[in-house]
Amino acid sequence: MARCTIDAVNDPMGVPLYPSINSMHPFTYLKQGTEVGTLGQPRNNRQEIYTVLKPENKGWVNTANLICPVMNQTLISAVKSGLTNSSSFSQTSPTSGNLTAIDSSLSYNKSSIPTDLVLAHSNTTLFAQAATKGVLKQRGVNIDDPNFYKTETYYKEFVTQLTELGFIVENVADDKVNRNTYSGEVKISEILTDIVGLYLGAEAFAEFKDLMSIIPSANDDKVSNFLNFWWSNAKFTDSESRFAIGPLEDVNGMPTSTIVHYSFDIYMRDWRSLFVSYHHEKFDVYSTAIKLTLDMDIYHSVQDMITNALKGQIANHIKHVPLDFGN
């Protein structure tokens, strides 16, 4: 059980408190900063809580509206070419762990997770991405069409490839590619945060929000080069940008990740575009999320096949850079 607070900054009426996990009708609203305690584990993007001042006031809130304490850590690293590298940065932050760029996917995890789990996740995900495009191309699908990554066809085949490689796959978006429309003054990082909050538990969501606050303040050339590498692999045209972000966890010795995939109907020149405000008449954002748990016994049985297929490609698609955010 953890002590948390309610995040109702964007909810003038307060955060709805529901009588049951599936209820759509709140019985009251909780104001910004209300201290609460959690009960059990999050389910279906909701968390059962009670209010500290009135313990009898108990119900379910959306996990995106909870801020819970997470462990302070000061190590961040990433992976390249099967090698382990890391460096510390001297900024106290609740963001945990390692940062890995796998093509257009940005993955982050606690530094306590064994490197072999990070490598297994990175290599297998990269292999599945390539296999998905190869299989669909053979079936006559135009994988160069910008709309390709907005279709359920792509994600269903991606899930198939991941399953065959030893992943236990849960499509937390219920096999749907969701579409949201935005207009007016917007900041992309805030849209990312709103959407990712639909899919992550409270702790992972708090880490994500902290990561979004750290990245724009990075002023080290090596950090910028790393993020440039990630963004250079984001799939974009003059009217579309696509990438993925999500946490990697160690669950009983198995790498488990919830990766949220985004496709924006706007062009973003570089990763800095995520953190500035724009005025847009109207644009759409497509999103879906997949939760992956890799069975390491199965992975070890196909590891040589995967790494042999990826030889000569890993350095171009999985990147590491030592990160130092300074004092």
TORMI-433534 format. One line per field, with one value per atom (N, C-alpha, C): atom name; x, y, z; residue number from 0. Coordinates in steps of 0.02 Angstrom, whole numbers. Each point is the difference from the previous one (the first is absolute). Last residue first. Layout:
residues N
atomo	[CA;...]
X	[X;...]
Y	[Y;...]
Z	[Z;...]
num	[NUM;...]
This chain:
residues 327
atomo	[N;CA;C;N;CA;C;N;CA;C;N;CA;C;N;CA;C;N;CA;C;N;CA;C;N;CA;C;N;CA;C;N;CA;C;N;CA;C;N;CA;C;N;CA;C;N;CA;C;N;CA;C;N;CA;C;N;CA;C;N;CA;C;N;CA;C;N;CA;C;N;CA;C;N;CA;C;N;CA;C;N;CA;C;N;CA;C;N;CA;C;N;CA;C;N;CA;C;N;CA;C;N;CA;C;N;CA;C;N;CA;C;N;CA;C;N;CA;C;N;CA;C;N;CA;C;N;CA;C;N;CA;C;N;CA;C;N;CA;C;N;CA;C;N;CA;C;N;CA;C;N;CA;C;N;CA;C;N;CA;C;N;CA;C;N;CA;C;N;CA;C;N;CA;C;N;CA;C;N;CA;C;N;CA;C;N;CA;C;N;CA;C;N;CA;C;N;CA;C;N;CA;C;N;CA;C;N;CA;C;N;CA;C;N;CA;C;N;CA;C;N;CA;C;N;CA;C;N;CA;C;N;CA;C;N;CA;C;N;CA;C;N;CA;C;N;CA;C;N;CA;C;N;CA;C;N;CA;C;N;CA;C;N;CA;C;N;CA;C;N;CA;C;N;CA;C;N;CA;C;N;CA;C;N;CA;C;N;CA;C;N;CA;C;N;CA;C;N;CA;C;N;CA;C;N;CA;C;N;CA;C;N;CA;C;N;CA;C;N;CA;C;N;CA;C;N;CA;C;N;CA;C;N;CA;C;N;CA;C;N;CA;C;N;CA;C;N;CA;C;N;CA;C;N;CA;C;N;CA;C;N;CA;C;N;CA;C;N;CA;C;N;CA;C;N;CA;C;N;CA;C;N;CA;C;N;CA;C;N;CA;C;N;CA;C;N;CA;C;N;CA;C;N;CA;C;N;CA;C;N;CA;C;N;CA;C;N;CA;C;N;CA;C;N;CA;C;N;CA;C;N;CA;C;N;CA;C;N;CA;C;N;CA;C;N;CA;C;N;CA;C;N;CA;C;N;CA;C;N;CA;C;N;CA;C;N;CA;C;N;CA;C;N;CA;C;N;CA;C;N;CA;C;N;CA;C;N;CA;C;N;CA;C;N;CA;C;N;CA;C;N;CA;C;N;CA;C;N;CA;C;N;CA;C;N;CA;C;N;CA;C;N;CA;C;N;CA;C;N;CA;C;N;CA;C;N;CA;C;N;CA;C;N;CA;C;N;CA;C;N;CA;C;N;CA;C;N;CA;C;N;CA;C;N;CA;C;N;CA;C;N;CA;C;N;CA;C;N;CA;C;N;CA;C;N;CA;C;N;CA;C;N;CA;C;N;CA;C;N;CA;C;N;CA;C;N;CA;C;N;CA;C;N;CA;C;N;CA;C;N;CA;C;N;CA;C;N;CA;C;N;CA;C;N;CA;C;N;CA;C;N;CA;C;N;CA;C;N;CA;C;N;CA;C;N;CA;C;N;CA;C;N;CA;C;N;CA;C;N;CA;C;N;CA;C;N;CA;C;N;CA;C;N;CA;C;N;CA;C;N;CA;C;N;CA;C;N;CA;C;N;CA;C;N;CA;C;N;CA;C;N;CA;C;N;CA;C;N;CA;C;N;CA;C;N;CA;C;N;CA;C;N;CA;C;N;CA;C;N;CA;C;N;CA;C;N;CA;C;N;CA;C;N;CA;C;N;CA;C;N;CA;C;N;CA;C;N;CA;C;N;CA;C;N;CA;C;N;CA;C;N;CA;C;N;CA;C;N;CA;C;N;CA;C;N;CA;C;N;CA;C;N;CA;C;N;CA;C;N;CA;C;N;CA;C;N;CA;C;N;CA;C;N;CA;C;N;CA;C;N;CA;C;N;CA;C;N;CA;C;N;CA;C;N;CA;C;N;CA;C;N;CA;C;N;CA;C;N;CA;C;N;CA;C;N;CA;C;N;CA;C;N;CA;C;N;CA;C;N;CA;C;N;CA;C;N;CA;C;N;CA;C;N;CA;C;N;CA;C;N;CA;C;N;CA;C;N;CA;C;N;CA;C;N;CA;C;N;CA;C;N;CA;C;N;CA;C;N;CA;C;N;CA;C;N;CA;C;N;CA;C;N;CA;C;N;CA;C;N;CA;C;N;CA;C;N;CA;C;N;CA;C;N;CA;C;N;CA;C;N;CA;C;N;CA;C;N;CA;C;N;CA;C;N;CA;C;N;CA;C;N;CA;C;N;CA;C;N;CA;C;N;CA;C;N;CA;C;N;CA;C;N;CA;C;N;CA;C;N;CA;C;N;CA;C;N;CA;C;N;CA;C;N;CA;C;N;CA;C;N;CA;C;N;CA;C;N;CA;C;N;CA;C;N;CA;C;N;CA;C;N;CA;C;N;CA;C;N;CA;C;N;CA;C;N;CA;C;N;CA;C;N;CA;C;N;CA;C;N;CA;C;N;CA;C;N;CA;C;N;CA;C;N;CA;C;N;CA;C;N;CA;C;N;CA;C;N;CA;C;N;CA;C;N;CA;C;N;CA;C;N;CA;C;N;CA;C;N;CA;C;N;CA;C]
X	[1280;-20;-68;56;34;-28;-55;-42;31;73;23;-38;19;-38;25;84;4;-35;-79;45;5;-102;20;41;-186;51;11;-106;-2;59;-33;-69;-8;207;-39;-70;152;29;-39;-63;-14;26;30;-56;-10;165;10;-55;-71;71;7;-205;9;71;-68;-39;11;100;31;-37;-89;60;36;-194;-16;63;23;-33;-14;86;52;-31;-147;43;51;-182;2;49;-38;-1;5;-14;66;2;-209;48;68;-167;-12;50;10;18;-10;-68;72;23;-232;20;74;-136;41;20;-206;41;38;-152;39;38;-216;39;34;-102;9;43;-164;51;0;-76;-18;55;-98;41;-26;-12;-19;45;-84;52;-29;-55;-19;61;-74;39;-21;-48;-29;48;54;-71;-34;223;-22;-75;234;-71;-18;199;-18;-74;227;-71;-11;204;-19;-74;132;-2;-13;29;-46;-14;161;-68;-51;231;-15;-70;99;-30;-16;-4;47;-34;-127;68;50;-267;42;73;-269;71;37;-258;38;74;-190;-12;31;73;-26;-9;24;7;-35;103;-34;10;16;17;-43;91;-54;24;69;23;-60;83;-62;20;136;-4;-70;179;-69;-5;187;-9;-72;76;-19;-7;43;55;-16;-160;19;52;-55;-55;17;111;20;-56;-18;4;25;-27;19;10;-146;45;14;-59;-29;51;-66;34;-32;18;-29;42;-67;50;-36;-38;-19;58;-117;56;-22;-82;-11;65;-32;-64;-11;193;-16;-65;118;-5;-14;106;-39;3;82;-25;-43;218;-72;-24;230;-33;-76;144;15;-33;-10;-47;13;146;-68;-48;218;-2;-70;38;-2;-3;30;-70;-7;218;-39;-73;143;15;-39;-16;-33;12;115;-72;-38;227;-10;-74;70;0;-13;-101;62;-3;-176;40;68;-273;65;39;-230;52;70;-207;11;54;-51;26;9;-102;73;26;-235;27;76;-120;-20;26;30;42;-14;-139;64;50;-212;-7;67;-10;-5;-4;-3;66;-1;-205;39;70;-137;-23;38;36;30;-20;-99;72;33;-237;18;75;-88;-16;29;-66;51;-29;-123;24;47;-103;-56;23;151;-32;-59;118;35;-31;-86;-15;33;42;-72;-15;217;-12;-73;66;31;-18;-63;-43;27;129;-59;-50;195;18;-60;-19;-2;15;-122;69;0;-176;15;75;-222;68;14;-186;17;72;-130;4;18;-35;21;0;-95;9;15;22;-20;16;-21;10;-27;91;-43;18;14;42;-44;-29;-23;57;-14;6;-24;16;-56;-1;168;-46;-58;182;-37;-46;112;-16;-44;185;-65;-11;177;-23;-70;240;-70;-28;220;-33;-70;161;1;-29;14;67;4;-206;41;71;-149;-22;43;33;24;-18;-84;72;29;-229;13;74;-67;-16;14;19;54;-10;-170;56;60;-187;-18;57;21;9;-19;-27;70;8;-219;36;73;-150;0;37;61;-48;6;139;-62;-51;215;9;-60;2;13;2;-21;-56;10;156;2;-56;109;-56;2;147;25;-56;-30;27;30;-190;47;27;-90;-16;53;-9;-23;-19;100;-72;-29;229;-11;-74;58;21;-10;-36;-55;17;166;-57;-56;191;17;-59;-18;0;14;11;-68;-4;211;-39;-71;142;22;-40;-41;-19;18;69;-72;-24;226;-12;-74;61;26;-13;-54;-46;22;140;-60;-51;203;13;-63;-14;19;7;-43;-57;16;175;-49;-61;165;23;-50;-42;-7;20;31;-71;-12;219;-21;-74;101;13;-24;-117;60;6;-121;-19;63;-3;8;-18;-27;69;12;-241;40;70;-131;-8;45;-108;36;-15;-14;-17;41;-87;41;-23;-16;-27;49;30;-39;-30;203;-31;-39;78;-6;-39;136;-35;3;20;19;-41;76;-36;26;-14;36;-44;-49;29;35;-199;44;29;-108;5;50;-48;-33;0;196;-62;-33;236;-46;-68;244;-64;-46;234;-6;-62;76;-10;-20;143;-45;-11;48;34;-50;47;-42;43;-13;33;-47;34;-30;41;-47;47;-37;-90;9;48;-63;40;14;-100;19;42;-170;32;18;-39;-35;45;-47;45;-41;5;-38;49;-28;36;-45;-47;43;41;-246;58;40;-227;49;59;-261;68;45;-262;39;72;-273;73;33;-235;24;76;-237;72;24;-232;35;74;-177;-11;32;1;33;-7;-110;70;37;-265;44;73;-182;18;42;-185;49;11;-77;-25;57;-85;40;-31;-16;-10;44;12;-61;-17;185;14;-62;76;-64;6;191;-38;-68;142;33;-41;-103;28;25;-4;-41;32;-2;32;-49;57;-45;37;38;29;-51;20;-28;32;38;18;-36;-18;-36;9;91;-34;-37;203;-42;-30;52;37;-46;-38;12;39;-80;-22;10;95;-21;-18;-15;37;-27;10;-37;47;-33;43;-43;-29;-31;45;38;41;-31;-165;72;35;-251;35;75;-223;56;41;-273;60;53;-233;28;62;-137;-44;27;16;33;-50;-19;-36;32;52;11;-31;99;-51;21;123;-28;-53;118;52;-28;-135;25;48;-96;-16;26;119;-53;-14;104;9;-60;126;-57;21;124;5;-59;-9;30;0;-71;-50;30;137;-26;-51;202;-70;-28;232;-39;-74;154;18;-44;9;-60;13;113;21;-62;48;-41;27;147;-41;-37;109;4;-40;109;-32;12;-13;41;-42;13;-42;44]
Y	[955;11;36;-162;53;9;-166;60;56;-227;39;65;-265;61;34;-185;19;66;-165;56;11;-187;17;64;-155;50;10;-156;3;42;-29;2;0;-17;50;11;-165;66;56;-228;22;70;-135;46;31;-168;53;53;-230;21;52;-123;72;24;-230;37;75;-143;-11;40;0;41;-9;-132;71;42;-234;16;75;-82;-1;18;-23;59;3;-161;30;59;-130;-52;28;141;-32;-53;106;45;-33;-113;-3;44;9;-68;-8;201;-4;-70;141;-62;-12;240;-47;-59;194;-35;-55;243;-58;-30;179;-22;-67;221;-72;-15;212;-22;-75;235;-65;-21;231;-33;-69;249;-70;-34;265;-42;-71;247;-63;-35;275;-58;-60;289;-65;-55;238;3;-65;90;-41;8;106;11;-39;-45;18;19;-42;9;22;-162;70;3;-204;38;75;-179;-29;48;38;21;-26;-61;61;25;-185;-18;61;38;-35;-12;78;-1;-38;-36;29;-9;-6;-11;35;-109;61;-18;-148;26;70;-217;69;22;-238;26;68;-197;61;12;-204;21;60;-129;38;27;-213;48;34;-153;27;57;-232;70;16;-192;16;74;-221;70;12;-187;8;73;-95;-20;4;68;-70;-25;222;-33;-74;254;-69;-32;216;-23;-72;239;-70;-20;213;-27;-74;190;-39;-29;130;11;-46;59;-37;13;115;-26;-36;164;-61;-23;216;-21;-60;165;-54;-15;149;9;-53;16;71;11;-222;31;74;-223;60;21;-187;0;62;-43;10;5;-13;-63;4;181;-14;-64;68;35;-13;-97;-26;34;83;-67;-29;203;10;-67;0;14;14;-34;-61;11;184;-46;-65;160;24;-48;-44;-12;21;47;-73;-18;225;-18;-75;138;-34;-21;103;46;-29;-53;-30;47;28;37;-28;-97;66;41;-224;1;71;-51;-2;12;-16;62;3;-193;55;68;-192;-5;58;-24;27;-2;-96;73;32;-235;28;76;-120;-1;31;-28;52;3;-173;65;57;-218;8;67;-55;9;12;-45;64;11;-156;4;64;-13;-17;2;57;-68;-22;221;-46;-73;188;-10;-48;77;-55;-14;183;-64;-58;224;-16;-70;84;-17;-19;78;-64;-23;215;-49;-70;176;-6;-49;54;-40;-9;142;-71;-43;239;-22;-76;216;-67;-8;175;2;-66;-17;56;-3;-229;63;55;-296;58;62;-280;61;59;-291;60;61;-292;63;57;-281;55;65;-273;59;60;-265;60;49;-219;-8;61;3;-41;-6;104;45;-38;-105;38;52;-239;62;42;-197;25;66;-230;65;15;-151;-4;70;-108;50;-23;-116;-16;53;-19;7;-12;-1;-55;2;176;-62;-59;209;2;-65;32;-10;-2;52;-69;-15;221;-44;-73;154;11;-44;6;-41;8;131;-70;-46;233;-19;-72;91;1;-26;24;-54;-3;174;-57;-59;257;-53;-56;200;19;-56;0;-8;23;20;-70;-11;209;-24;-72;111;30;-24;-148;45;30;-172;69;52;-241;21;70;-151;55;28;-257;61;53;-237;52;65;-209;-8;55;0;-60;-11;172;18;-59;-34;37;23;-113;-44;37;124;-48;-44;154;34;-49;-87;23;33;-64;-57;20;161;-15;-57;56;56;-15;-153;-5;57;0;-56;-3;154;21;-54;-52;50;23;-146;-34;49;83;-39;-33;124;43;-41;-115;40;40;-117;-47;37;124;-21;-46;64;59;-19;-161;9;58;-43;-51;4;142;21;-52;30;-30;19;158;-54;-27;191;-64;-59;235;-22;-67;79;8;-30;87;-50;15;80;19;-51;52;-41;21;76;23;-38;-29;-14;21;-2;58;-9;-148;35;60;-82;-57;25;101;16;-61;45;-37;24;48;27;-33;-50;-1;26;52;-46;16;128;-55;-26;239;-40;-56;174;-64;-41;177;-3;-66;167;-42;2;33;34;-46;-29;26;42;-226;71;27;-230;32;72;-222;53;35;-240;44;55;-238;62;40;-255;34;62;-143;18;36;-78;-54;16;161;-55;-54;204;1;-62;136;-59;8;167;-32;-54;166;-25;-29;130;-7;-20;46;-33;-5;74;48;-33;-20;-33;50;-33;44;-41;-89;-2;49;51;-53;7;89;3;-59;102;-43;4;117;11;-38;-8;-14;18;0;55;-12;-159;61;59;-212;1;63;-7;-15;6;-66;58;-23;-105;-10;65;-45;-13;-6;87;-49;-10;129;24;-41;-26;-32;21;95;-67;-36;256;-35;-71;135;36;-32;-92;-6;35;-119;65;-4;-205;30;67;-185;43;17;-157;8;38;13;-20;11;-33;32;-29;-74;71;38;-240;35;76;-92;-44;43;7;32;-52;-77;18;35;4;-49;27;188;-66;-48;264;-47;-67;266;-62;-48;288;-63;-59;294;-57;-63;237;-43;-61;181;-9;-42;107;-2;-7;-87;61;-12;-168;14;58;-96;23;18;-178;62;17;-180;21;62;-100;14;20;-153;53;12;-175;61;60;-265;52;61;-209;8;56;-61;5;15;89;-65;8;190;-50;-70;241;-44;-54;263;-60;-45;224;-42;-61;245;-66;-44;278;-53;-66;221;-29;-51;106;50;-28;-111;-17;49;-20;13;-14;-33;65;18;-189;27;68;-228;50;23;-123;8;56;-164;61;3;-209;38;64;-235;65;40;-279;60;62;-290;59;62]
Z	[-638;69;4;-213;37;69;-177;3;41;-149;58;0;-131;13;64;-211;71;11;-195;11;75;-208;69;0;-174;14;75;-223;74;22;-232;24;75;-136;-36;30;83;13;-35;-37;69;11;-203;2;70;-62;-48;2;93;-7;-54;67;12;-8;-20;-50;6;159;-66;-54;218;-4;-67;40;0;-9;23;-63;-5;202;-53;-67;187;5;-57;67;-66;-2;199;-51;-71;193;-3;-55;45;-32;-7;120;-72;-36;230;-22;-75;107;-13;-19;-34;33;-16;0;-38;43;-20;50;-37;-60;-20;59;-86;57;-16;-149;5;61;-127;49;5;-166;26;47;-160;50;15;-163;5;51;-64;30;6;-151;32;28;-53;-21;42;-56;15;-22;20;-13;20;121;-56;-9;135;-13;-63;197;-68;-2;185;-14;-72;105;-11;-18;34;62;-9;-171;48;58;-175;-18;49;3;38;-14;-118;64;43;-264;44;67;-191;-29;43;-40;52;-21;-113;-8;57;-2;-9;-6;65;-67;-8;163;-1;-73;156;-68;-1;194;-20;-75;212;-69;-19;238;-30;-68;177;-50;-33;221;-28;-46;106;-21;-23;130;-14;-17;43;-20;-22;185;-71;-17;223;-44;-74;167;13;-49;-63;34;6;-66;14;42;-186;69;3;-168;2;73;-140;51;-10;-202;54;47;-263;64;52;-293;57;62;-267;46;57;-244;35;44;-167;41;41;-234;49;38;-196;35;54;-148;7;40;60;-66;12;157;-11;-73;208;-68;-11;165;1;-72;55;-17;8;55;-70;-23;229;-43;-74;161;9;-49;5;-29;5;107;-73;-36;231;-17;-74;78;12;-21;-5;-54;6;174;-61;-58;198;9;-63;7;-7;8;35;-71;-10;209;-18;-73;138;-40;-18;97;-16;-45;78;35;-13;-89;-29;34;84;-69;-27;219;-3;-71;54;28;-6;-69;-44;26;133;-59;-48;186;19;-58;-29;6;19;-6;-67;3;202;-30;-70;109;33;-28;-76;-27;32;78;-66;-30;206;7;-67;4;32;3;-198;70;30;-266;51;70;-208;-5;57;-41;-8;7;0;64;-3;-194;34;68;-126;-31;38;70;8;-27;-33;70;11;-212;14;70;-57;-33;12;75;42;-29;-123;59;47;-192;-16;61;-3;10;-7;-87;27;10;-73;27;34;-184;42;23;-53;-35;49;-43;40;-44;16;-39;47;-4;36;-42;-12;-35;43;19;21;-36;-43;-11;14;96;-34;-10;124;-73;-39;242;-24;-76;146;-35;-31;113;50;-31;-67;-35;45;48;20;-35;-15;-24;25;34;21;-13;-130;42;19;-148;71;45;-250;27;75;-124;-26;28;53;31;-21;-103;69;36;-218;-1;71;-22;-22;1;42;57;-18;-173;48;61;-158;-24;47;48;9;-24;-32;70;13;-221;21;71;-84;-35;22;66;45;-32;-65;-12;52;-40;35;-3;-112;72;41;-241;17;76;-135;41;24;-148;67;46;-200;9;71;-82;-7;6;-1;65;-3;-133;-15;66;-57;36;-16;-74;-45;34;89;-10;-44;67;-41;-16;148;-68;-47;229;-31;-71;126;-12;-35;68;-52;-19;181;-65;-57;218;-14;-69;86;-24;-18;100;-68;-30;224;-43;-73;166;-14;-45;75;-46;-20;166;-65;-52;221;-26;-69;116;-21;-30;93;-60;-27;204;-56;-64;205;-21;-63;99;-28;-26;115;-66;-34;221;-44;-71;166;-13;-47;76;-49;-15;166;-69;-51;245;-31;-74;182;-45;-34;148;33;-46;-55;-9;32;-103;60;-10;-217;52;59;-270;61;55;-292;57;60;-264;56;62;-288;66;54;-244;21;70;-48;-56;27;188;-46;-61;232;-62;-46;283;-60;-60;280;-58;-62;287;-63;-56;272;-44;-63;157;12;-64;115;-60;12;161;7;-64;81;-38;12;35;39;-33;-113;10;37;-104;68;9;-153;-7;68;-111;47;-19;-161;36;44;-168;40;28;-176;18;43;-136;57;16;-242;52;56;-219;48;56;-172;-26;52;113;-70;-16;204;-26;-73;238;-55;-29;243;-52;-57;266;-63;-54;287;-53;-61;236;-35;-54;167;-28;-41;185;-31;-25;29;25;-36;27;-31;24;68;6;-34;-90;54;4;-111;4;61;-172;62;-7;-173;47;68;-183;-26;47;36;22;-23;53;-56;23;184;-41;-58;205;-54;-37;272;-67;-50;273;-37;-69;249;-69;-47;234;-24;-71;121;-26;-25;32;9;-29;5;51;14;-169;65;54;-222;18;73;-183;52;17;-230;50;56;-245;58;54;-274;63;56;-294;59;64;-232;3;56;-24;-54;5;210;-47;-51;220;-52;-46;252;-60;-51;278;-52;-58;136;22;-58;91;-52;31;96;5;-52;19;-2;12;3;17;4;-147;50;12;-165;59;54;-177;-8;68;0;-20;-5;-37;45;-26;-20;-35;52;-17;26;-41;-60;54;36;-271;64;54;-228;35;68;-160;-38;36;74;1;-41;53;-66;-3;203;-51;-69;216;-21;-58;110;51;-18;-70;-22;53;-31;40;-13;-138;19;40;0;-32;22;-17;39;-39;-77;44;48;-167;48;49;-142;14;52;-77;-60;9;180;-27;-60;170;-32;-30;129;-49;-37;254;-59;-44;170;-2;-66;171;-62;9;136;8;-63;21;-6;14;36;0;0]
num	[326;326;326;325;325;325;324;324;324;323;323;323;322;322;322;321;321;321;320;320;320;319;319;319;318;318;318;317;317;317;316;316;316;315;315;315;314;314;314;313;313;313;312;312;312;311;311;311;310;310;310;309;309;309;308;308;308;307;307;307;306;306;306;305;305;305;304;304;304;303;303;303;302;302;302;301;301;301;300;300;300;299;299;299;298;298;298;297;297;297;296;296;296;295;295;295;294;294;294;293;293;293;292;292;292;291;291;291;290;290;290;289;289;289;288;288;288;287;287;287;286;286;286;285;285;285;284;284;284;283;283;283;282;282;282;281;281;281;280;280;280;279;279;279;278;278;278;277;277;277;276;276;276;275;275;275;274;274;274;273;273;273;272;272;272;271;271;271;270;270;270;269;269;269;268;268;268;267;267;267;266;266;266;265;265;265;264;264;264;263;263;263;262;262;262;261;261;261;260;260;260;259;259;259;258;258;258;257;257;257;256;256;256;255;255;255;254;254;254;253;253;253;252;252;252;251;251;251;250;250;250;249;249;249;248;248;248;247;247;247;246;246;246;245;245;245;244;244;244;243;243;243;242;242;242;241;241;241;240;240;240;239;239;239;238;238;238;237;237;237;236;236;236;235;235;235;234;234;234;233;233;233;232;232;232;231;231;231;230;230;230;229;229;229;228;228;228;227;227;227;226;226;226;225;225;225;224;224;224;223;223;223;222;222;222;221;221;221;220;220;220;219;219;219;218;218;218;217;217;217;216;216;216;215;215;215;214;214;214;213;213;213;212;212;212;211;211;211;210;210;210;209;209;209;208;208;208;207;207;207;206;206;206;205;205;205;204;204;204;203;203;203;202;202;202;201;201;201;200;200;200;199;199;199;198;198;198;197;197;197;196;196;196;195;195;195;194;194;194;193;193;193;192;192;192;191;191;191;190;190;190;189;189;189;188;188;188;187;187;187;186;186;186;185;185;185;184;184;184;183;183;183;182;182;182;181;181;181;180;180;180;179;179;179;178;178;178;177;177;177;176;176;176;175;175;175;174;174;174;173;173;173;172;172;172;171;171;171;170;170;170;169;169;169;168;168;168;167;167;167;166;166;166;165;165;165;164;164;164;163;163;163;162;162;162;161;161;161;160;160;160;159;159;159;158;158;158;157;157;157;156;156;156;155;155;155;154;154;154;153;153;153;152;152;152;151;151;151;150;150;150;149;149;149;148;148;148;147;147;147;146;146;146;145;145;145;144;144;144;143;143;143;142;142;142;141;141;141;140;140;140;139;139;139;138;138;138;137;137;137;136;136;136;135;135;135;134;134;134;133;133;133;132;132;132;131;131;131;130;130;130;129;129;129;128;128;128;127;127;127;126;126;126;125;125;125;124;124;124;123;123;123;122;122;122;121;121;121;120;120;120;119;119;119;118;118;118;117;117;117;116;116;116;115;115;115;114;114;114;113;113;113;112;112;112;111;111;111;110;110;110;109;109;109;108;108;108;107;107;107;106;106;106;105;105;105;104;104;104;103;103;103;102;102;102;101;101;101;100;100;100;99;99;99;98;98;98;97;97;97;96;96;96;95;95;95;94;94;94;93;93;93;92;92;92;91;91;91;90;90;90;89;89;89;88;88;88;87;87;87;86;86;86;85;85;85;84;84;84;83;83;83;82;82;82;81;81;81;80;80;80;79;79;79;78;78;78;77;77;77;76;76;76;75;75;75;74;74;74;73;73;73;72;72;72;71;71;71;70;70;70;69;69;69;68;68;68;67;67;67;66;66;66;65;65;65;64;64;64;63;63;63;62;62;62;61;61;61;60;60;60;59;59;59;58;58;58;57;57;57;56;56;56;55;55;55;54;54;54;53;53;53;52;52;52;51;51;51;50;50;50;49;49;49;48;48;48;47;47;47;46;46;46;45;45;45;44;44;44;43;43;43;42;42;42;41;41;41;40;40;40;39;39;39;38;38;38;37;37;37;36;36;36;35;35;35;34;34;34;33;33;33;32;32;32;31;31;31;30;30;30;29;29;29;28;28;28;27;27;27;26;26;26;25;25;25;24;24;24;23;23;23;22;22;22;21;21;21;20;20;20;19;19;19;18;18;18;17;17;17;16;16;16;15;15;15;14;14;14;13;13;13;12;12;12;11;11;11;10;10;10;9;9;9;8;8;8;7;7;7;6;6;6;5;5;5;4;4;4;3;3;3;2;2;2;1;1;1;0;0;0]
